[in-house]
Amino acid sequence: MNADKVQQWLLGLGWVVSALLMVRFAIDFASRMSWWLVIPFCVLVIASLGLSLANVLSFRAGKDNSVDSRPKGEKRNIGWGLLLAAIPLSLLASSLDCTGLSPYGCSPFCTFIKLVWVPVIAGLCVVYFMLGTPVWLTLINLAAFVALIPHCVCYNVGNGWWINVLGASPLCYGWGFLISVLVVGAIRSRANLGLSLIISLTIVIGSIGFFVSHHYFQYPW
């Protein structure tokens, strides 16, 4: 199995896992929140899942999937940098949503992800940005899966169902994981780069907004 096949498999699996997490989240969110919060939330879920699926399918179809054929200098621009930065930024925003500015998480593994694993993923993104070698994108994919190991014990609208079933929730970094699938799929296929950046930054900004409203105004919970 070559590197492209591994990447295709990881992206496909990542999309399925993201769909399961985000659809479950949307169902729980819709049942508990006001309609004017539910509508934009569900639109964002549908848009991000739909675009990430389009990117994954474009890569699987073999459309310009040899990322090394593009000169390395062309990769080192602000667009590619922002796309890659969205992955660790989204994971960081998710950790802020959970435990705020505290260096400690809601569980030991949460603390590990927040203090150790997010910086590791950020480092992988920097290395790929500098070198442009596809293997680093595969490592980013693999590293993102680690954040989904059920560990969150904050009982809320998103986590409650998972905690009842598993004892801990894998959803805490769900948005960040979805962005990793979206971004890596866009880079490998070179499809929908602008739209992928817009959706990714929208999710990051939304997560930061939730961090402020949740921790300082106790809204929406």
NULOTI-570155 format. One line per 10 residues: number of its first residue (from 1); their letters; for each residue x, y, z of N, C-alpha, C, O. Coordinates in pm, whole numbers. Example, Ala and Ser with C-alpha at 12.3 -4.5 7.8 and 13.67 -1.06 7.14 Angstrom:
<rs>
1> AS> 1319,-569,780,1230,-450,780,1320,-330,780,1424,-332,846 ~ 1285,-225,708,1367,-106,714,1290,3,787,1341,114,804
</rs>
This chain:
<rs>
1> MNADKVQQWL> 85,-120,0,0,0,0,88,124,0,169,143,91 ~ 73,211,-103,159,329,-110,104,441,-23,-2,429,39 ~ 182,552,-19,147,661,72,13,724,36,-63,762,124 ~ -17,735,-95,-145,793,-135,-262,708,-90,-365,762,-48 ~ -248,577,-97,-356,488,-53,-379,502,97,-493,504,144 ~ -270,510,172,-282,529,317,-355,660,347,-444,664,431 ~ -315,767,276,-379,896,297,-527,892,261,-610,947,334 ~ -560,826,150,-700,814,111,-780,740,217,-891,780,251 ~ -724,633,269,-793,553,370,-814,636,498,-922,634,557 ~ -711,708,540,-721,789,661,-824,901,645,-903,927,736
11> LGLGWVVSAL> -823,966,529,-919,1073,505,-1062,1020,500,-1155,1081,554 ~ -1080,903,434,-1213,843,429,-1264,805,567,-1378,835,603 ~ -1179,739,645,-1216,703,781,-1241,828,866,-1336,833,943 ~ -1154,927,849,-1170,1051,924,-1303,1119,895,-1367,1173,985 ~ -1344,1117,767,-1471,1180,734,-1587,1105,797,-1680,1167,850 ~ -1585,972,794,-1692,893,853,-1702,920,1003,-1811,938,1057 ~ -1587,922,1070,-1586,949,1214,-1638,1090,1242,-1717,1110,1334 ~ -1594,1188,1162,-1641,1325,1179,-1792,1334,1160,-1861,1402,1236 ~ -1843,1265,1059,-1987,1267,1033,-2065,1211,1151,-2166,1268,1192 ~ -2017,1101,1207,-2085,1041,1323,-2085,1137,1442,-2187,1155,1508
21> LMVRFAIDFA> -1971,1199,1468,-1960,1290,1582,-2047,1414,1563,-2120,1453,1653 ~ -2038,1475,1444,-2105,1602,1424,-2256,1587,1405,-2332,1673,1448 ~ -2300,1479,1342,-2444,1456,1330,-2505,1431,1467,-2612,1483,1498 ~ -2436,1351,1550,-2485,1329,1686,-2490,1461,1763,-2585,1488,1836 ~ -2386,1543,1746,-2381,1674,1812,-2497,1761,1765,-2562,1826,1847 ~ -2522,1762,1635,-2630,1844,1580,-2766,1801,1635,-2850,1885,1666 ~ -2787,1671,1646,-2913,1620,1701,-2932,1667,1844,-3039,1715,1880 ~ -2829,1653,1926,-2838,1694,2066,-2851,1845,2079,-2928,1895,2161 ~ -2777,1917,1996,-2783,2063,2000,-2922,2113,1961,-2977,2202,2025 ~ -2979,2053,1856,-3110,2095,1810,-3220,2068,1912,-3320,2140,1916
31> SRMSWWLVIP> -3201,1965,1993,-3304,1928,2090,-3301,2015,2216,-3396,2014,2294 ~ -3192,2089,2235,-3176,2163,2361,-3163,2314,2344,-3190,2389,2438 ~ -3124,2360,2226,-3092,2501,2207,-3203,2575,2132,-3292,2514,2073 ~ -3196,2708,2137,-3292,2793,2065,-3273,2780,1915,-3164,2752,1867 ~ -3382,2800,1841,-3378,2780,1696,-3278,2871,1628,-3216,2831,1530 ~ -3261,2993,1680,-3171,3087,1612,-3024,3052,1634,-2937,3107,1566 ~ -2995,2963,1726,-2862,2905,1739,-2851,2775,1659,-2746,2743,1603 ~ -2961,2700,1656,-2961,2571,1588,-2940,2586,1438,-2863,2511,1378 ~ -3006,2683,1377,-2999,2697,1231,-2856,2722,1181,-2809,2648,1095 ~ -2785,2825,1232,-2648,2844,1183,-2555,2728,1221,-2463,2695,1146
41> FCVLVIASLG> -2579,2668,1336,-2496,2554,1376,-2511,2440,1277,-2412,2384,1231 ~ -2635,2406,1244,-2658,2295,1150,-2609,2328,1010,-2558,2240,940 ~ -2623,2453,968,-2572,2494,837,-2421,2476,833,-2367,2428,733 ~ -2352,2513,941,-2207,2497,946,-2167,2350,945,-2070,2312,879 ~ -2241,2267,1017,-2213,2123,1017,-2228,2066,875,-2142,1993,827 ~ -2338,2099,810,-2364,2048,676,-2259,2098,577,-2208,2022,495 ~ -2227,2228,586,-2129,2285,493,-1991,2225,511,-1923,2193,413 ~ -1949,2209,636,-1814,2156,661,-1803,2009,625,-1703,1966,569 ~ -1907,1931,657,-1906,1790,619,-1915,1774,468,-1847,1690,409 ~ -2000,1854,404,-2014,1844,259,-1888,1882,186,-1848,1814,91
51> LSLANVLSFR> -1823,1990,229,-1700,2034,163,-1585,1937,189,-1506,1908,98 ~ -1576,1886,311,-1469,1790,339,-1488,1662,260,-1391,1602,214 ~ -1614,1619,242,-1639,1501,160,-1601,1526,14,-1543,1439,-51 ~ -1632,1645,-36,-1594,1679,-173,-1442,1675,-189,-1392,1628,-291 ~ -1370,1725,-90,-1223,1723,-97,-1170,1580,-94,-1079,1545,-170 ~ -1227,1498,-6,-1182,1358,4,-1209,1284,-127,-1123,1211,-175 ~ -1327,1303,-183,-1361,1234,-307,-1275,1282,-424,-1241,1204,-513 ~ -1240,1411,-424,-1152,1463,-528,-1015,1397,-521,-956,1365,-623 ~ -966,1378,-401,-837,1312,-385,-845,1166,-425,-756,1115,-493 ~ -951,1099,-383,-967,958,-417,-982,937,-567,-944,833,-621
61> AGKDNSVDSR> -1039,1037,-635,-1055,1027,-779,-922,1047,-853,-914,1027,-974 ~ -819,1086,-780,-688,1099,-839,-667,1227,-916,-583,1234,-1005 ~ -746,1332,-882,-731,1459,-953,-615,1538,-895,-626,1597,-787 ~ -504,1539,-968,-385,1615,-926,-343,1582,-785,-316,1671,-705 ~ -338,1451,-753,-309,1415,-615,-161,1405,-584,-125,1372,-471 ~ -77,1432,-677,66,1431,-649,109,1569,-605,148,1652,-687 ~ 102,1593,-474,124,1727,-422,267,1773,-444,291,1894,-445 ~ 363,1681,-463,500,1720,-485,524,1780,-622,628,1841,-645 ~ 426,1764,-715,445,1819,-849,436,1971,-849,477,2034,-947 ~ 385,2030,-745,379,2175,-735,510,2223,-674,554,2166,-574
71> PKGEKRNIGW> 573,2325,-727,698,2375,-672,684,2413,-525,582,2470,-485 ~ 785,2382,-446,776,2408,-303,755,2555,-271,683,2589,-177 ~ 818,2642,-349,801,2784,-324,657,2829,-333,617,2924,-266 ~ 579,2760,-416,439,2797,-432,358,2760,-310,254,2822,-284 ~ 404,2660,-234,331,2621,-114,346,2725,-4,256,2743,78 ~ 459,2793,-3,490,2881,108,428,3019,86,499,3117,68 ~ 296,3024,87,227,3150,78,127,3158,191,105,3061,263 ~ 66,3273,205,-21,3294,321,-142,3203,320,-191,3164,426 ~ -193,3169,199,-310,3082,192,-283,2944,246,-359,2892,328 ~ -173,2883,200,-136,2751,250,-104,2757,399,-140,2668,475
81> GLLLAAIPLS> -36,2865,440,-3,2878,581,-126,2888,669,-132,2826,775 ~ -226,2967,626,-349,2980,704,-427,2850,708,-483,2813,811 ~ -430,2779,595,-498,2650,593,-437,2555,695,-509,2495,774 ~ -307,2543,694,-240,2454,788,-255,2503,932,-274,2423,1023 ~ -245,2634,951,-258,2689,1087,-396,2664,1146,-411,2655,1268 ~ -497,2651,1059,-633,2629,1108,-644,2499,1187,-730,2488,1275 ~ -559,2400,1157,-570,2271,1227,-533,2287,1375,-618,2258,1460 ~ -411,2331,1409,-381,2346,1553,-464,2456,1618,-497,2446,1736 ~ -498,2562,1544,-579,2668,1602,-717,2617,1642,-770,2654,1747 ~ -775,2532,1558,-907,2477,1591,-901,2384,1711,-992,2383,1794
91> LLASSLDCTG> -793,2307,1722,-777,2220,1838,-754,2301,1964,-807,2268,2070 ~ -675,2408,1952,-655,2496,2067,-785,2562,2109,-815,2571,2228 ~ -863,2608,2011,-992,2670,2043,-1085,2571,2113,-1159,2608,2203 ~ -1080,2444,2070,-1162,2342,2135,-1122,2323,2280,-1207,2305,2367 ~ -991,2326,2307,-946,2311,2445,-987,2431,2529,-1019,2417,2647 ~ -986,2550,2470,-1033,2669,2541,-1182,2657,2571,-1227,2697,2679 ~ -1259,2603,2477,-1402,2584,2500,-1426,2495,2621,-1522,2516,2697 ~ -1339,2395,2639,-1359,2298,2747,-1319,2354,2883,-1401,2359,2974 ~ -1194,2397,2897,-1142,2436,3029,-1090,2578,3035,-1024,2615,3133 ~ -1117,2657,2934,-1077,2797,2938,-926,2814,2937,-855,2738,2872
101> LSPYGCSPFC> -878,2914,3007,-736,2949,3006,-654,2866,3104,-532,2881,3111 ~ -719,2779,3179,-645,2693,3270,-554,2598,3192,-594,2546,3088 ~ -432,2577,3241,-343,2482,3171,-386,2337,3189,-337,2248,3119 ~ -478,2314,3280,-522,2178,3310,-657,2150,3244,-743,2237,3236 ~ -673,2027,3198,-797,1986,3135,-892,1923,3235,-865,1919,3355 ~ -1004,1875,3184,-1104,1814,3271,-1065,1672,3310,-1129,1612,3397 ~ -962,1617,3248,-909,1484,3280,-760,1485,3247,-715,1573,3173 ~ -683,1390,3298,-539,1388,3266,-511,1382,3116,-419,1448,3068 ~ -590,1304,3043,-565,1294,2898,-601,1425,2830,-536,1464,2733 ~ -703,1494,2878,-739,1625,2825,-622,1722,2843,-591,1799,2752
111> TFIKLVWVPV> -558,1718,2959,-441,1803,2985,-327,1767,2889,-260,1856,2837 ~ -307,1638,2865,-203,1593,2771,-228,1648,2631,-136,1697,2565 ~ -352,1638,2584,-385,1688,2451,-360,1839,2444,-303,1889,2347 ~ -402,1909,2547,-395,2055,2548,-250,2104,2553,-213,2196,2480 ~ -169,2044,2638,-34,2095,2661,73,2030,2575,177,2090,2549 ~ 48,1907,2530,151,1834,2456,110,1806,2312,185,1836,2219 ~ -8,1750,2293,-41,1697,2160,-75,1806,2059,-38,1795,1942 ~ -144,1910,2102,-173,2020,2010,-43,2085,1960,-31,2111,1841 ~ 56,2111,2048,184,2162,1997,254,2064,1902,320,2107,1808 ~ 240,1933,1927,299,1835,1835,237,1848,1697,307,1849,1596
121> IAGLCVVYFM> 105,1858,1692,37,1872,1563,77,2003,1496,96,2007,1375 ~ 89,2110,1575,134,2238,1519,273,2223,1458,301,2279,1351 ~ 360,2149,1525,494,2126,1472,492,2050,1341,568,2081,1250 ~ 405,1949,1332,392,1873,1207,345,1963,1093,391,1950,980 ~ 253,2054,1124,205,2147,1022,316,2239,974,327,2267,855 ~ 400,2284,1066,512,2371,1029,610,2295,940,659,2348,840 ~ 639,2170,976,732,2090,897,678,2068,756,752,2079,658 ~ 550,2036,746,494,2017,612,499,2148,532,532,2147,413 ~ 468,2259,597,472,2388,528,611,2417,473,626,2474,365 ~ 714,2378,548,851,2403,505,899,2304,401,969,2343,307
131> LGTPVWLTLI> 862,2178,415,918,2074,328,825,2033,214,871,1997,106 ~ 696,2037,239,600,2002,135,595,1854,101,550,1818,-8 ~ 641,1767,191,644,1623,165,514,1560,216,477,1580,331 ~ 443,1484,130,311,1431,169,310,1347,296,208,1341,364 ~ 422,1282,329,422,1197,448,387,1278,574,330,1223,668 ~ 420,1407,575,388,1489,693,239,1513,704,187,1527,815 ~ 168,1519,591,22,1529,596,-39,1402,653,-137,1407,727 ~ 19,1288,617,-28,1161,673,-9,1160,824,-97,1115,898 ~ 105,1209,871,131,1215,1015,35,1311,1085,-8,1285,1197 ~ 0,1422,1019,-99,1514,1075,-234,1443,1091,-300,1455,1194
141> NLAAFVALIP> -273,1369,988,-397,1290,995,-395,1195,1113,-489,1192,1193 ~ -289,1117,1124,-278,1019,1232,-281,1086,1368,-349,1040,1460 ~ -207,1195,1382,-200,1264,1510,-336,1319,1551,-369,1320,1669 ~ -415,1364,1454,-546,1419,1486,-639,1313,1545,-723,1345,1629 ~ -623,1188,1502,-708,1081,1556,-688,1063,1707,-781,1025,1777 ~ -569,1091,1756,-540,1072,1899,-632,1159,1984,-674,1118,2092 ~ -663,1279,1935,-749,1371,2012,-891,1319,2027,-967,1372,2108 ~ -928,1216,1950,-1064,1162,1958,-1078,1047,2058,-1189,996,2078 ~ -969,1006,2120,-981,904,2224,-1073,959,2334,-1046,1066,2388 ~ -1182,889,2368,-1278,943,2466,-1209,979,2597,-1145,896,2661
151> HCVCYNVGNG> -1222,1106,2635,-1153,1151,2756,-1227,1263,2828,-1205,1286,2947 ~ -1317,1334,2758,-1380,1452,2816,-1493,1411,2911,-1578,1330,2875 ~ -1492,1466,3031,-1595,1434,3130,-1680,1556,3165,-1753,1555,3265 ~ -1671,1661,3082,-1758,1778,3100,-1897,1744,3048,-1917,1729,2928 ~ -1992,1733,3138,-2127,1690,3097,-2204,1811,3047,-2243,1898,3124 ~ -2226,1815,2915,-2299,1926,2855,-2380,1876,2735,-2392,1755,2714 ~ -2434,1968,2658,-2520,1932,2546,-2450,1839,2448,-2509,1741,2403 ~ -2325,1869,2416,-2253,1788,2319,-2200,1657,2373,-2202,1555,2305 ~ -2152,1659,2497,-2085,1543,2554,-2178,1446,2625,-2144,1329,2644 ~ -2296,1494,2666,-2381,1414,2754,-2411,1275,2701,-2397,1177,2774
161> WWINVLGASP> -2453,1265,2574,-2489,1134,2517,-2369,1040,2519,-2383,923,2555 ~ -2252,1091,2482,-2133,1006,2479,-2091,961,2618,-2049,847,2637 ~ -2101,1051,2715,-2065,1014,2853,-2160,908,2906,-2117,816,2976 ~ -2287,920,2875,-2384,819,2917,-2352,682,2857,-2372,579,2922 ~ -2303,681,2735,-2277,555,2665,-2138,501,2693,-2122,382,2720 ~ -2036,588,2686,-1897,543,2695,-1829,576,2828,-1726,518,2861 ~ -1887,667,2903,-1823,710,3027,-1735,832,3008,-1698,898,3106 ~ -1701,864,2885,-1624,983,2850,-1655,1015,2705,-1697,929,2629 ~ -1633,1142,2667,-1673,1185,2533,-1554,1204,2440,-1449,1254,2482 ~ -1569,1164,2311,-1466,1191,2211,-1491,1322,2137,-1414,1360,2048
171> LCYGWGFLIS> -1600,1394,2173,-1644,1507,2093,-1566,1635,2117,-1569,1726,2034 ~ -1495,1644,2228,-1434,1771,2268,-1353,1834,2155,-1359,1955,2135 ~ -1277,1753,2082,-1195,1804,1972,-1257,1768,1836,-1186,1761,1735 ~ -1388,1746,1835,-1455,1705,1712,-1445,1806,1599,-1418,1769,1485 ~ -1465,1935,1632,-1453,2038,1528,-1310,2045,1475,-1288,2056,1354 ~ -1214,2039,1565,-1074,2044,1521,-1037,1926,1434,-963,1940,1336 ~ -1089,1809,1469,-1062,1690,1387,-1124,1706,1249,-1062,1671,1148 ~ -1245,1757,1244,-1311,1778,1115,-1230,1875,1028,-1218,1855,908 ~ -1177,1979,1089,-1094,2073,1013,-969,2004,960,-924,2034,849 ~ -911,1911,1036,-793,1839,987,-827,1759,862,-747,1754,769
181> VLVVGAIRSR> -944,1697,859,-988,1622,740,-1012,1718,624,-972,1692,511 ~ -1079,1828,653,-1111,1928,551,-984,1985,489,-972,1992,366 ~ -889,2025,573,-769,2092,524,-676,1995,450,-628,2026,341 ~ -652,1879,509,-563,1783,443,-623,1736,310,-551,1719,212 ~ -754,1715,308,-820,1678,184,-806,1787,78,-783,1757,-39 ~ -820,1912,119,-806,2023,25,-664,2032,-30,-645,2054,-150 ~ -565,2015,57,-426,2025,14,-388,1910,-78,-323,1931,-180 ~ -428,1789,-42,-391,1674,-124,-460,1675,-260,-402,1632,-359 ~ -583,1722,-265,-657,1723,-392,-641,1855,-466,-669,1865,-585 ~ -595,1958,-393,-591,2095,-445,-729,2142,-489,-742,2220,-584
191> ANLGLSLIIS> -829,2095,-421,-967,2132,-454,-1024,2221,-345,-1000,2199,-226 ~ -1100,2322,-385,-1176,2404,-291,-1089,2467,-183,-1130,2474,-67 ~ -971,2512,-220,-879,2567,-119,-936,2691,-52,-930,2704,70 ~ -992,2783,-131,-1048,2904,-74,-1168,2877,15,-1176,2930,126 ~ -1260,2793,-32,-1377,2759,49,-1336,2686,177,-1393,2709,283 ~ -1238,2599,166,-1191,2524,283,-1132,2619,386,-1152,2601,507 ~ -1060,2720,340,-1004,2819,432,-1116,2899,500,-1110,2923,621 ~ -1216,2940,424,-1327,3017,481,-1402,2936,586,-1431,2986,694 ~ -1434,2811,553,-1506,2726,649,-1421,2702,773,-1472,2708,885 ~ -1293,2675,754,-1204,2649,868,-1195,2769,960,-1206,2755,1082
201> LTIVIGSIGF> -1175,2888,903,-1165,3008,986,-1299,3041,1053,-1301,3093,1164 ~ -1410,3010,985,-1541,3031,1046,-1557,2944,1170,-1608,2989,1273 ~ -1513,2819,1160,-1522,2728,1275,-1432,2776,1388,-1473,2775,1504 ~ -1311,2820,1355,-1219,2869,1458,-1277,2992,1527,-1276,3001,1650 ~ -1327,3087,1449,-1386,3208,1506,-1509,3174,1591,-1529,3232,1698 ~ -1590,3081,1543,-1706,3039,1621,-1667,2974,1752,-1731,2998,1855 ~ -1562,2893,1749,-1515,2829,1872,-1463,2931,1972,-1488,2920,2092 ~ -1390,3029,1922,-1341,3134,2012,-1457,3214,2069,-1456,3250,2187 ~ -1556,3241,1986,-1675,3310,2036,-1746,3231,2144,-1791,3288,2243 ~ -1754,3098,2126,-1816,3015,2229,-1733,3017,2357,-1789,3021,2466
211> FVSHHYFQYP> -1601,3013,2344,-1513,3020,2461,-1544,3144,2544,-1559,3136,2666 ~ -1555,3258,2479,-1582,3383,2551,-1721,3380,2614,-1737,3412,2732 ~ -1823,3342,2536,-1959,3345,2587,-1982,3241,2697,-2054,3266,2793 ~ -1920,3124,2681,-1940,3016,2778,-1868,3044,2909,-1927,3028,3016 ~ -1744,3085,2903,-1665,3098,3025,-1685,3232,3096,-1662,3242,3217 ~ -1727,3334,3023,-1739,3466,3087,-1883,3514,3100,-1912,3605,3177 ~ -1975,3452,3025,-2115,3494,3032,-2209,3376,3056,-2331,3393,3061 ~ -2151,3253,3070,-2229,3132,3095,-2342,3116,2993,-2455,3079,3028 ~ -2311,3144,2867,-2409,3132,2761,-2345,3058,2642,-2230,3090,2609 ~ -2410,2964,2577,-2550,2919,2598,-2565,2817,2710,-2677,2777,2741
221> W> -2454,2774,2772,-2465,2693,2892,-2343,2716,2981,-2333,2656,3088
</rs>
